[in-house]
Amino acid sequence: MKTLLLLLNDGKPAHVLSLGAAPVQIGRSPANDLALGDVSLSRHHASVWTRGNTVWIADHGSTNGTQVNGVPVKGACPLNDGDLVQLGNATYLKVKQLQESEPEAAECKLVLHDLAMGVRRALFIGDNELDGRCSLTVARDGRSVTLSEGRRSCSLAVDHEFQSDDRTYRIETEEVEENVTGPLPEDADSSFAYRVYATLNGASGAETRLERLSGGEPTIINATPAVLLYILSKQLEADLAKGTPGSIAGWCSDDDVRKGIWGRDVDHSSNTLNVLLYRTRRELEKAGYNGGCIEKKRRATRLCVVQCETE
């Protein structure tokens, strides 16, 4: 049995997610698996997952509530095939269960490819900041994209190149792997088995030391990448100290990251941060680490490691 979660637009499926034991987090925050621009949603509104052959939904104390077939949900409750879920005032989801023999369309997501830098990042439904002056808006059908610059806007075609701020980009589609069996919602975490120690007062300034929990020679990162890792480590350390689950801990807004690195009085676009993220990931990969331990979503970034300490 395969279970799908359909995001509806005017009653028709506009976006499809495959469900598994790992919960799909839904809300306005970019930290969610399904980040939506519906202002009636809470930042972390609800989550949906499967346990055995049963689908479950949990409302996380949202302001405008969750309803299943018109009945308000408090806490967690099971869902059946065909159930209609309403989140807030304007977001509708539908559960569809398929027999293994039933065909289905592959789920795809849109990504923005910076052709000059080779950087690719996911685009989310709603507004996606492109640089200091422009934004990309992905419609709720998950396919239509609009480029906005001030009062001007234009539609963009998938797999066609376009320019903004003298840079060349292309919007591409990428098939999404279905959710794999994982921990239950309260324990879900994808942190890497790394230990991080970060300081701004090392022998030559900012310094971040990474090592694997399994042992081995640590790696030292210096200069601006070390400042980036210090800021992300500081946020993760603070969240974990408050008891925030590792699955959602550590998210830091891109605005705070930019201000922490370059200062409040310096204007640096989101693309400048994207370039720094790309270079830092490459530096980590050259040292034998998985660059994916720096996770990026719309307007937020975090470090996914098991242990961290800042000074």
ZADO-378593 format. One record per residue (C-alpha): residue number from 1; residue in one letter; x, y, z. Coordinates in Angstrom, 2 decimals, decimal comma, always signed. Example, Ala and Ser with C-alpha at 12.3 -4.5 7.8 and 13.67 -1.06 7.14 Angstrom:
2
@i=1; aa=a; x=+12,30; y=-4,50; z=+7,80 $
@i=2; aa=s; x=+13,67; y=-1,06; z=+7,14 $
This chain:
311
@i=1; aa=m; x=+0,00; y=+0,00; z=+0,00 $
@i=2; aa=k; x=+1,37; y=+3,41; z=-1,01 $
@i=3; aa=t; x=+0,00; y=+6,59; z=+0,57 $
@i=4; aa=l; x=-0,01; y=+10,01; z=-1,08 $
@i=5; aa=l; x=-0,81; y=+13,43; z=+0,34 $
@i=6; aa=l; x=-2,33; y=+15,74; z=-2,28 $
@i=7; aa=l; x=-2,18; y=+19,54; z=-1,99 $
@i=8; aa=l; x=-5,36; y=+20,82; z=-3,64 $
@i=9; aa=n; x=-5,91; y=+23,95; z=-5,70 $
@i=10; aa=d; x=-9,57; y=+24,63; z=-6,55 $
@i=11; aa=g; x=-10,31; y=+21,04; z=-5,61 $
@i=12; aa=k; x=-7,71; y=+19,55; z=-7,97 $
@i=13; aa=p; x=-4,32; y=+18,02; z=-7,04 $
@i=14; aa=a; x=-1,56; y=+20,61; z=-7,49 $
@i=15; aa=h; x=+1,29; y=+18,98; z=-5,58 $
@i=16; aa=v; x=+1,91; y=+15,39; z=-4,46 $
@i=17; aa=l; x=+3,90; y=+14,05; z=-1,52 $
@i=18; aa=s; x=+4,63; y=+10,40; z=-0,74 $
@i=19; aa=l; x=+4,12; y=+9,57; z=+2,93 $
@i=20; aa=g; x=+6,21; y=+7,32; z=+5,12 $
@i=21; aa=a; x=+7,09; y=+6,89; z=+8,78 $
@i=22; aa=a; x=+9,19; y=+10,06; z=+8,66 $
@i=23; aa=p; x=+6,70; y=+12,91; z=+9,25 $
@i=24; aa=v; x=+5,96; y=+15,56; z=+6,63 $
@i=25; aa=q; x=+6,02; y=+18,89; z=+8,48 $
@i=26; aa=i; x=+3,65; y=+21,56; z=+7,12 $
@i=27; aa=g; x=+3,43; y=+25,29; z=+7,85 $
@i=28; aa=r; x=+4,65; y=+28,78; z=+6,98 $
@i=29; aa=s; x=+8,19; y=+28,33; z=+8,31 $
@i=30; aa=p; x=+10,86; y=+27,49; z=+5,72 $
@i=31; aa=a; x=+11,99; y=+24,74; z=+8,08 $
@i=32; aa=n; x=+8,96; y=+22,66; z=+7,05 $
@i=33; aa=d; x=+8,97; y=+19,91; z=+4,44 $
@i=34; aa=l; x=+5,97; y=+21,62; z=+2,85 $
@i=35; aa=a; x=+6,42; y=+25,38; z=+3,32 $
@i=36; aa=l; x=+3,35; y=+27,35; z=+2,20 $
@i=37; aa=g; x=+2,62; y=+31,06; z=+1,92 $
@i=38; aa=d; x=-0,89; y=+30,79; z=+3,43 $
@i=39; aa=v; x=-0,91; y=+33,53; z=+6,11 $
@i=40; aa=s; x=-3,60; y=+31,67; z=+8,07 $
@i=41; aa=l; x=-1,15; y=+28,82; z=+8,75 $
@i=42; aa=s; x=+1,03; y=+28,73; z=+11,84 $
@i=43; aa=r; x=+4,79; y=+28,51; z=+11,39 $
@i=44; aa=h; x=+4,73; y=+24,83; z=+12,38 $
@i=45; aa=h; x=+1,10; y=+24,00; z=+11,77 $
@i=46; aa=a; x=+0,81; y=+20,21; z=+11,46 $
@i=47; aa=s; x=+2,55; y=+17,00; z=+10,46 $
@i=48; aa=v; x=+1,41; y=+13,88; z=+8,60 $
@i=49; aa=w; x=+2,99; y=+10,42; z=+8,66 $
@i=50; aa=t; x=+2,19; y=+6,73; z=+8,40 $
@i=51; aa=r; x=+2,53; y=+3,98; z=+10,97 $
@i=52; aa=g; x=+1,89; y=+0,55; z=+9,49 $
@i=53; aa=n; x=-1,15; y=+0,93; z=+7,24 $
@i=54; aa=t; x=-2,55; y=+3,89; z=+9,19 $
@i=55; aa=v; x=-2,09; y=+7,54; z=+8,23 $
@i=56; aa=w; x=-1,86; y=+10,04; z=+11,08 $
@i=57; aa=i; x=-2,10; y=+13,82; z=+11,28 $
@i=58; aa=a; x=-1,14; y=+15,97; z=+14,27 $
@i=59; aa=d; x=-2,02; y=+19,61; z=+14,82 $
@i=60; aa=h; x=+0,82; y=+21,42; z=+16,64 $
@i=61; aa=g; x=-1,34; y=+23,88; z=+18,56 $
@i=62; aa=s; x=-1,95; y=+26,04; z=+15,47 $
@i=63; aa=t; x=-3,79; y=+29,35; z=+15,77 $
@i=64; aa=n; x=-6,41; y=+28,67; z=+13,09 $
@i=65; aa=g; x=-6,67; y=+24,94; z=+13,60 $
@i=66; aa=t; x=-6,86; y=+21,76; z=+11,53 $
@i=67; aa=q; x=-10,04; y=+20,02; z=+10,37 $
@i=68; aa=v; x=-10,65; y=+16,56; z=+8,94 $
@i=69; aa=n; x=-13,86; y=+16,31; z=+6,93 $
@i=70; aa=g; x=-15,04; y=+19,46; z=+8,72 $
@i=71; aa=v; x=-14,31; y=+18,15; z=+12,24 $
@i=72; aa=p; x=-11,65; y=+20,05; z=+14,27 $
@i=73; aa=v; x=-8,54; y=+18,05; z=+15,22 $
@i=74; aa=k; x=-6,93; y=+18,31; z=+18,63 $
@i=75; aa=g; x=-3,56; y=+16,60; z=+18,88 $
@i=76; aa=a; x=-3,16; y=+13,53; z=+16,65 $
@i=77; aa=c; x=-5,85; y=+11,54; z=+14,84 $
@i=78; aa=p; x=-5,93; y=+8,83; z=+12,13 $
@i=79; aa=l; x=-6,83; y=+9,57; z=+8,49 $
@i=80; aa=n; x=-8,61; y=+7,37; z=+5,97 $
@i=81; aa=d; x=-8,38; y=+7,15; z=+2,19 $
@i=82; aa=g; x=-10,21; y=+10,12; z=+0,66 $
@i=83; aa=d; x=-10,31; y=+12,24; z=+3,82 $
@i=84; aa=l; x=-10,27; y=+16,01; z=+3,21 $
@i=85; aa=v; x=-7,98; y=+17,98; z=+5,50 $
@i=86; aa=q; x=-8,22; y=+21,74; z=+5,98 $
@i=87; aa=l; x=-5,29; y=+23,63; z=+7,50 $
@i=88; aa=g; x=-6,04; y=+27,18; z=+8,60 $
@i=89; aa=n; x=-8,49; y=+28,99; z=+6,36 $
@i=90; aa=a; x=-7,35; y=+28,21; z=+2,83 $
@i=91; aa=t; x=-5,07; y=+25,14; z=+2,60 $
@i=92; aa=y; x=-6,66; y=+21,82; z=+1,64 $
@i=93; aa=l; x=-5,08; y=+18,37; z=+1,54 $
@i=94; aa=k; x=-6,44; y=+14,98; z=+0,54 $
@i=95; aa=v; x=-5,25; y=+11,48; z=+1,44 $
@i=96; aa=k; x=-5,01; y=+8,92; z=-1,36 $
@i=97; aa=q; x=-3,95; y=+5,32; z=-0,84 $
@i=98; aa=l; x=-2,79; y=+3,27; z=-3,84 $
@i=99; aa=q; x=-2,46; y=-0,43; z=-4,35 $
@i=100; aa=e; x=+1,05; y=-1,32; z=-5,47 $
@i=101; aa=s; x=-0,26; y=-2,09; z=-8,97 $
@i=102; aa=e; x=-1,77; y=+1,36; z=-9,47 $
@i=103; aa=p; x=+0,39; y=+3,73; z=-11,56 $
@i=104; aa=e; x=+1,15; y=+7,22; z=-10,36 $
@i=105; aa=a; x=+2,91; y=+10,28; z=-11,67 $
@i=106; aa=a; x=+6,42; y=+10,85; z=-10,33 $
@i=107; aa=e; x=+6,62; y=+13,69; z=-7,86 $
@i=108; aa=c; x=+8,90; y=+16,51; z=-8,98 $
@i=109; aa=k; x=+10,15; y=+19,70; z=-7,42 $
@i=110; aa=l; x=+11,47; y=+22,89; z=-8,97 $
@i=111; aa=v; x=+15,06; y=+23,98; z=-8,44 $
@i=112; aa=l; x=+16,88; y=+27,18; z=-9,34 $
@i=113; aa=h; x=+20,21; y=+26,62; z=-11,09 $
@i=114; aa=d; x=+22,77; y=+29,44; z=-10,96 $
@i=115; aa=l; x=+24,67; y=+28,58; z=-14,15 $
@i=116; aa=a; x=+27,73; y=+30,69; z=-13,34 $
@i=117; aa=m; x=+28,32; y=+29,28; z=-9,85 $
@i=118; aa=g; x=+26,88; y=+25,82; z=-10,39 $
@i=119; aa=v; x=+24,68; y=+26,31; z=-7,30 $
@i=120; aa=r; x=+21,26; y=+24,60; z=-7,27 $
@i=121; aa=r; x=+18,63; y=+25,22; z=-4,61 $
@i=122; aa=a; x=+15,04; y=+24,11; z=-4,15 $
@i=123; aa=l; x=+12,14; y=+26,46; z=-4,84 $
@i=124; aa=f; x=+9,16; y=+26,36; z=-2,52 $
@i=125; aa=i; x=+5,51; y=+27,17; z=-3,07 $
@i=126; aa=g; x=+5,11; y=+30,91; z=-2,46 $
@i=127; aa=d; x=+7,81; y=+33,58; z=-2,53 $
@i=128; aa=n; x=+11,50; y=+32,69; z=-2,92 $
@i=129; aa=e; x=+14,06; y=+35,48; z=-2,57 $
@i=130; aa=l; x=+16,39; y=+35,62; z=-5,57 $
@i=131; aa=d; x=+18,55; y=+38,60; z=-4,70 $
@i=132; aa=g; x=+18,13; y=+41,93; z=-2,97 $
@i=133; aa=r; x=+15,76; y=+43,24; z=-5,65 $
@i=134; aa=c; x=+13,94; y=+40,23; z=-7,11 $
@i=135; aa=s; x=+11,90; y=+37,25; z=-6,01 $
@i=136; aa=l; x=+10,50; y=+34,11; z=-7,60 $
@i=137; aa=t; x=+6,93; y=+33,12; z=-6,80 $
@i=138; aa=v; x=+5,94; y=+29,48; z=-7,29 $
@i=139; aa=a; x=+2,19; y=+29,03; z=-7,74 $
@i=140; aa=r; x=+0,29; y=+26,47; z=-5,71 $
@i=141; aa=d; x=+0,21; y=+24,15; z=-8,71 $
@i=142; aa=g; x=+3,95; y=+23,69; z=-8,10 $
@i=143; aa=r; x=+4,72; y=+24,39; z=-11,77 $
@i=144; aa=s; x=+4,05; y=+28,04; z=-12,61 $
@i=145; aa=v; x=+6,82; y=+30,51; z=-11,69 $
@i=146; aa=t; x=+6,76; y=+34,32; z=-11,76 $
@i=147; aa=l; x=+9,79; y=+36,61; z=-11,54 $
@i=148; aa=s; x=+9,01; y=+39,89; z=-9,73 $
@i=149; aa=e; x=+11,18; y=+43,00; z=-9,64 $
@i=150; aa=g; x=+9,53; y=+45,99; z=-8,03 $
@i=151; aa=r; x=+6,22; y=+46,50; z=-9,84 $
@i=152; aa=r; x=+7,29; y=+44,46; z=-12,84 $
@i=153; aa=s; x=+6,67; y=+40,73; z=-13,17 $
@i=154; aa=c; x=+6,91; y=+38,07; z=-15,86 $
@i=155; aa=s; x=+6,23; y=+34,35; z=-16,18 $
@i=156; aa=l; x=+9,17; y=+31,98; z=-16,48 $
@i=157; aa=a; x=+9,25; y=+28,73; z=-18,41 $
@i=158; aa=v; x=+10,83; y=+25,62; z=-16,92 $
@i=159; aa=d; x=+14,15; y=+24,62; z=-18,55 $
@i=160; aa=h; x=+14,61; y=+28,05; z=-20,15 $
@i=161; aa=e; x=+17,37; y=+30,43; z=-19,09 $
@i=162; aa=f; x=+16,72; y=+33,92; z=-17,73 $
@i=163; aa=q; x=+18,85; y=+36,75; z=-16,37 $
@i=164; aa=s; x=+18,62; y=+38,79; z=-13,18 $
@i=165; aa=d; x=+21,19; y=+41,22; z=-11,81 $
@i=166; aa=d; x=+23,62; y=+40,23; z=-14,61 $
@i=167; aa=r; x=+23,49; y=+36,56; z=-13,59 $
@i=168; aa=t; x=+22,08; y=+33,70; z=-15,65 $
@i=169; aa=y; x=+19,71; y=+31,18; z=-14,09 $
@i=170; aa=r; x=+17,56; y=+28,27; z=-15,19 $
@i=171; aa=i; x=+14,54; y=+26,73; z=-13,48 $
@i=172; aa=e; x=+14,71; y=+22,95; z=-13,65 $
@i=173; aa=t; x=+12,65; y=+20,01; z=-12,44 $
@i=174; aa=e; x=+14,05; y=+17,30; z=-10,24 $
@i=175; aa=e; x=+12,35; y=+14,04; z=-9,29 $
@i=176; aa=v; x=+11,79; y=+13,65; z=-5,57 $
@i=177; aa=e; x=+12,58; y=+10,41; z=-3,83 $
@i=178; aa=e; x=+9,73; y=+9,09; z=-1,74 $
@i=179; aa=n; x=+9,96; y=+9,22; z=+2,04 $
@i=180; aa=v; x=+11,82; y=+6,27; z=+3,49 $
@i=181; aa=t; x=+10,98; y=+4,45; z=+6,67 $
@i=182; aa=g; x=+12,47; y=+6,31; z=+9,61 $
@i=183; aa=p; x=+11,92; y=+7,24; z=+13,26 $
@i=184; aa=l; x=+8,52; y=+8,19; z=+14,62 $
@i=185; aa=p; x=+7,63; y=+11,90; z=+14,66 $
@i=186; aa=e; x=+8,83; y=+12,66; z=+18,17 $
@i=187; aa=d; x=+12,28; y=+11,27; z=+17,40 $
@i=188; aa=a; x=+12,71; y=+12,16; z=+13,73 $
@i=189; aa=d; x=+16,16; y=+13,62; z=+13,14 $
@i=190; aa=s; x=+18,57; y=+13,65; z=+10,22 $
@i=191; aa=s; x=+21,66; y=+15,00; z=+12,01 $
@i=192; aa=f; x=+25,08; y=+13,87; z=+10,86 $
@i=193; aa=a; x=+27,34; y=+12,06; z=+13,32 $
@i=194; aa=y; x=+29,73; y=+15,00; z=+13,57 $
@i=195; aa=r; x=+30,99; y=+17,02; z=+16,52 $
@i=196; aa=v; x=+31,61; y=+20,75; z=+16,00 $
@i=197; aa=y; x=+33,53; y=+23,24; z=+18,11 $
@i=198; aa=a; x=+33,35; y=+26,84; z=+16,88 $
@i=199; aa=t; x=+34,96; y=+30,05; z=+18,14 $
@i=200; aa=l; x=+35,55; y=+33,56; z=+16,87 $
@i=201; aa=n; x=+38,78; y=+33,80; z=+18,91 $
@i=202; aa=g; x=+41,00; y=+31,09; z=+17,50 $
@i=203; aa=a; x=+44,71; y=+31,41; z=+16,82 $
@i=204; aa=s; x=+44,00; y=+33,29; z=+13,58 $
@i=205; aa=g; x=+40,47; y=+34,53; z=+14,26 $
@i=206; aa=a; x=+37,32; y=+32,59; z=+13,47 $
@i=207; aa=e; x=+37,94; y=+28,86; z=+13,66 $
@i=208; aa=t; x=+35,67; y=+25,81; z=+13,47 $
@i=209; aa=r; x=+36,87; y=+22,31; z=+14,28 $
@i=210; aa=l; x=+34,93; y=+19,33; z=+12,91 $
@i=211; aa=e; x=+35,38; y=+15,70; z=+13,83 $
@i=212; aa=r; x=+33,44; y=+12,48; z=+13,42 $
@i=213; aa=l; x=+31,95; y=+10,81; z=+16,50 $
@i=214; aa=s; x=+33,55; y=+7,61; z=+15,25 $
@i=215; aa=g; x=+36,98; y=+9,22; z=+15,66 $
@i=216; aa=g; x=+39,71; y=+10,36; z=+13,31 $
@i=217; aa=e; x=+41,72; y=+13,51; z=+12,73 $
@i=218; aa=p; x=+39,64; y=+16,71; z=+13,13 $
@i=219; aa=t; x=+39,39; y=+19,26; z=+10,34 $
@i=220; aa=i; x=+39,85; y=+23,00; z=+10,88 $
@i=221; aa=i; x=+37,84; y=+25,58; z=+8,90 $
@i=222; aa=n; x=+38,94; y=+29,23; z=+9,00 $
@i=223; aa=a; x=+37,95; y=+32,67; z=+7,70 $
@i=224; aa=t; x=+34,38; y=+33,51; z=+6,58 $
@i=225; aa=p; x=+33,21; y=+29,86; z=+6,33 $
@i=226; aa=a; x=+34,19; y=+29,48; z=+9,99 $
@i=227; aa=v; x=+32,05; y=+32,50; z=+10,90 $
@i=228; aa=l; x=+29,12; y=+30,94; z=+9,05 $
@i=229; aa=l; x=+29,57; y=+27,66; z=+10,93 $
@i=230; aa=y; x=+29,92; y=+29,56; z=+14,23 $
@i=231; aa=i; x=+26,57; y=+31,34; z=+13,71 $
@i=232; aa=l; x=+24,78; y=+28,12; z=+12,75 $
@i=233; aa=s; x=+26,39; y=+26,24; z=+15,65 $
@i=234; aa=k; x=+25,34; y=+28,99; z=+18,07 $
@i=235; aa=q; x=+21,71; y=+28,69; z=+16,95 $
@i=236; aa=l; x=+21,76; y=+24,88; z=+17,12 $
@i=237; aa=e; x=+23,38; y=+24,92; z=+20,56 $
@i=238; aa=a; x=+20,75; y=+27,36; z=+21,89 $
@i=239; aa=d; x=+17,83; y=+25,36; z=+20,44 $
@i=240; aa=l; x=+19,07; y=+22,04; z=+21,82 $
@i=241; aa=a; x=+19,60; y=+23,64; z=+25,25 $
@i=242; aa=k; x=+15,92; y=+24,66; z=+25,21 $
@i=243; aa=g; x=+14,89; y=+21,08; z=+24,48 $
@i=244; aa=t; x=+13,96; y=+21,65; z=+20,82 $
@i=245; aa=p; x=+13,87; y=+18,30; z=+18,95 $
@i=246; aa=g; x=+16,90; y=+17,78; z=+16,74 $
@i=247; aa=s; x=+14,60; y=+17,33; z=+13,74 $
@i=248; aa=i; x=+13,66; y=+21,03; z=+13,79 $
@i=249; aa=a; x=+16,50; y=+22,59; z=+15,83 $
@i=250; aa=g; x=+19,07; y=+25,02; z=+14,48 $
@i=251; aa=w; x=+17,16; y=+26,93; z=+11,82 $
@i=252; aa=c; x=+18,54; y=+30,46; z=+11,50 $
@i=253; aa=s; x=+16,98; y=+33,08; z=+9,24 $
@i=254; aa=d; x=+19,15; y=+34,12; z=+6,30 $
@i=255; aa=d; x=+18,81; y=+37,76; z=+7,38 $
@i=256; aa=d; x=+20,37; y=+36,94; z=+10,76 $
@i=257; aa=v; x=+23,12; y=+34,91; z=+9,08 $
@i=258; aa=r; x=+24,01; y=+37,76; z=+6,71 $
@i=259; aa=k; x=+24,01; y=+40,32; z=+9,54 $
@i=260; aa=g; x=+26,16; y=+38,06; z=+11,70 $
@i=261; aa=i; x=+28,75; y=+37,62; z=+8,95 $
@i=262; aa=w; x=+28,82; y=+41,01; z=+7,23 $
@i=263; aa=g; x=+27,23; y=+43,34; z=+9,79 $
@i=264; aa=r; x=+23,95; y=+45,23; z=+9,94 $
@i=265; aa=d; x=+25,16; y=+48,18; z=+7,88 $
@i=266; aa=v; x=+26,39; y=+46,14; z=+4,91 $
@i=267; aa=d; x=+23,93; y=+45,15; z=+2,18 $
@i=268; aa=h; x=+24,61; y=+41,62; z=+0,96 $
@i=269; aa=s; x=+22,10; y=+39,85; z=-1,27 $
@i=270; aa=s; x=+20,81; y=+36,33; z=-0,79 $
@i=271; aa=n; x=+22,99; y=+35,27; z=-3,73 $
@i=272; aa=t; x=+26,12; y=+36,30; z=-1,81 $
@i=273; aa=l; x=+25,07; y=+33,96; z=+1,00 $
@i=274; aa=n; x=+24,28; y=+31,19; z=-1,49 $
@i=275; aa=v; x=+27,80; y=+31,48; z=-2,91 $
@i=276; aa=l; x=+29,28; y=+31,27; z=+0,60 $
@i=277; aa=l; x=+27,15; y=+28,20; z=+1,36 $
@i=278; aa=y; x=+28,30; y=+26,56; z=-1,86 $
@i=279; aa=r; x=+31,98; y=+27,23; z=-1,13 $
@i=280; aa=t; x=+31,69; y=+26,07; z=+2,49 $
@i=281; aa=r; x=+30,00; y=+22,83; z=+1,45 $
@i=282; aa=r; x=+32,75; y=+22,25; z=-1,11 $
@i=283; aa=e; x=+35,40; y=+22,86; z=+1,55 $
@i=284; aa=l; x=+33,71; y=+20,34; z=+3,86 $
@i=285; aa=e; x=+33,46; y=+17,78; z=+1,07 $
@i=286; aa=k; x=+37,15; y=+18,17; z=+0,21 $
@i=287; aa=a; x=+37,88; y=+17,36; z=+3,87 $
@i=288; aa=g; x=+35,82; y=+14,18; z=+3,60 $
@i=289; aa=y; x=+32,59; y=+15,41; z=+5,23 $
@i=290; aa=n; x=+29,09; y=+15,48; z=+3,75 $
@i=291; aa=g; x=+28,35; y=+19,05; z=+2,65 $
@i=292; aa=g; x=+24,68; y=+18,30; z=+3,21 $
@i=293; aa=c; x=+25,24; y=+18,84; z=+6,94 $
@i=294; aa=i; x=+24,56; y=+22,49; z=+6,06 $
@i=295; aa=e; x=+20,86; y=+22,40; z=+5,19 $
@i=296; aa=k; x=+19,17; y=+25,17; z=+3,19 $
@i=297; aa=k; x=+15,50; y=+25,99; z=+2,80 $
@i=298; aa=r; x=+13,63; y=+29,09; z=+1,81 $
@i=299; aa=r; x=+15,12; y=+32,04; z=+3,71 $
@i=300; aa=a; x=+16,69; y=+29,87; z=+6,41 $
@i=301; aa=t; x=+19,82; y=+27,77; z=+6,96 $
@i=302; aa=r; x=+20,93; y=+25,32; z=+9,63 $
@i=303; aa=l; x=+23,75; y=+22,99; z=+10,63 $
@i=304; aa=c; x=+22,70; y=+19,35; z=+11,10 $
@i=305; aa=v; x=+25,17; y=+17,74; z=+13,51 $
@i=306; aa=v; x=+24,76; y=+15,66; z=+16,67 $
@i=307; aa=q; x=+26,99; y=+17,74; z=+18,95 $
@i=308; aa=c; x=+28,19; y=+21,33; z=+18,90 $
@i=309; aa=e; x=+29,89; y=+23,78; z=+21,24 $
@i=310; aa=t; x=+30,63; y=+27,47; z=+20,76 $
@i=311; aa=e; x=+32,88; y=+29,85; z=+22,66 $
